Amino acid sequence: MIKTNAIRLLSGAKIPFETVEYEVDENNLAGTEVAKKVGIPVEQVFKTLVAKGEKHGVCVFCIPAAKELDLKKAAKLVGEKKIEMLHVKDLLATTGYIRGGCSPIGMKKKFPTFMHESILNYDMVAVSAGVRGCQVNLAPSDLVKFVGAKTADIIL
């Protein structure tokens, strides 16, 4: 089994989860492709996006893989006039993760984290395990509690 910071943290916290590995297509890192490869409905696969505002800095958003983050709703939620997606070149240095392998679990620092409210509609969801090619399946209530996330309507 792959060992990532996210997996070590979940194991250490005794949170039940399973990992699912899949073949990575470097040309297509889309969450919809990941859902097909791991055999999970796309609504239950959540991608992790990192954004930055002028006043409050970096914040993390987890949304269904096939959806888009509504930057206006997200900015309002975090108390900013506007936020921008963190540039890909800054992702590793900021979070410890790379594009396509960004997990809301175990980033370098604890950033304010927000998850789309639909996450609570499922018994199980999948998020990146912290590397391309591996997802972590777990109860959304465990995920939300563990990362200290708030849930809200943050998609277009």
N, C-alpha and C positions, 0 to 999 in steps of 0.2 A: 504494500500500500504506500502511496505517496505520503510524505510527511511535510506539511506546510505549517506555518505559524497558526493559521486558522484551525487546522486539524488538531494541533497540539493544544491550543487554548480550549477548544470544545471538549477534547478528551480530559484535560485537567479539571474542567468544570463539571465533569460527569454528565454532560448533556448528550442525550441519545441522538445519533446521526449515522448516516451511511454515506460512503463516497461512491461516486459513479465516474469511471474514467471513460474517455472517448477520444477518438482520433481527431486531431486538430487540423483544420483546413486554414492555412495562413491567409488565404485569399478571402475567406468568409468567416469572420468571427461573430456573426450575428447570433443573437440569442435564440432566434427562431430555428436556426440550424442546430444549435446546441440542444434545444428541446427535442428535435427529431432524433438526434444521435443518442440521447440518454433515455428516450422513450417516456418523456413526461409531458403532459399538456403544456403548451406554451404559456398559458396564463399563470402556471405555477413556477415558471423559471423567472427569477428576478435578476436583472442586471444591476451592477453597482456603478454609479456615476459620481464624479467628484467635481464640485463647482467651487467658485471663490467669489466672495463679495468684498467690497472696500472696507466696510466697518467691522465685520465679524470674521472675515477670513474664510478658511476652507470648511466646507460642509459636504456631507455624503448623502446621496439619494439612492434608494433601491426601488426600482419600478419594474413592472412586468416587461419581459424581454421584447415583446412586439410593440411596446408603446414608446412615446416620446415624453421627455420631461418638459413640463410647462415652466419655463424659466421665470415667467411673471408670478405664477402661483408660488413657486419655490422661493423667489426673492422675498415676497410678502411674508411667507411663513418664517423665514430666518431674520426678518427685520432689516432687509436691505432694499434700496431703491432698485438695484438690478444685480444680477449675478451672471457670471460667465463660466462656461465649462473650463476646467483646469486644462491647460495645454498638455498634450500627450507627452511631450518631452519633460514635463515637470512631475508626471504621475509617479514614477518610481521613487524619486527623491522625496516626494511628499508623503506617499502612502506606504512605500515598500513593495508595491505591486505594479505589474505592467498591464498595458491595455489588453483586454481579453482574459485577464487573470486577476482582476481586482475584486477582492472580497470585502464585505463590510466588517468582517471579523479579523481582528489582529493587525490593523494598520499601525504604522510607526507611532502615531499619536492618537488619542481619543478625540475624534472630531464629532461635532453635532451630526446626528444621523436621523434621517427621515425615510420612512417606507410608505409606499402607496397603501392606502387603507384596504385595498382588496386583498392584501397579504393575509388578513385575518379570516378570509373566507375559506381557507383550505386547511386540511389536516397536516399536509406536508408541502414544503416548498423547496426549491433548489436555488442555491447561490454558488458563486465561484468558491472553490476551496483555496484559492490564492495562487493558482497556476493555470495556464491554458491546458485544457484537456482533463480537468477534474472538477466535478461539482460536489457540493455537500447537500444532502437531503436531510431536512430536519423540520421539527414542528415550528411554525411561524411564531407562536407565542414564546418559545424558547429563544428564537433568534432575536425578536424584538426586545425581550427582557435582557438578554445577554449583552447586546450592544448599546442598550439604553436608548433605543430609537423611539421616536414619536411617529404615529401614523397620521396621514392626511391625504387629501386629494391633490396630487402633484403632477398629474399627467394631462396632456392635451386632450 
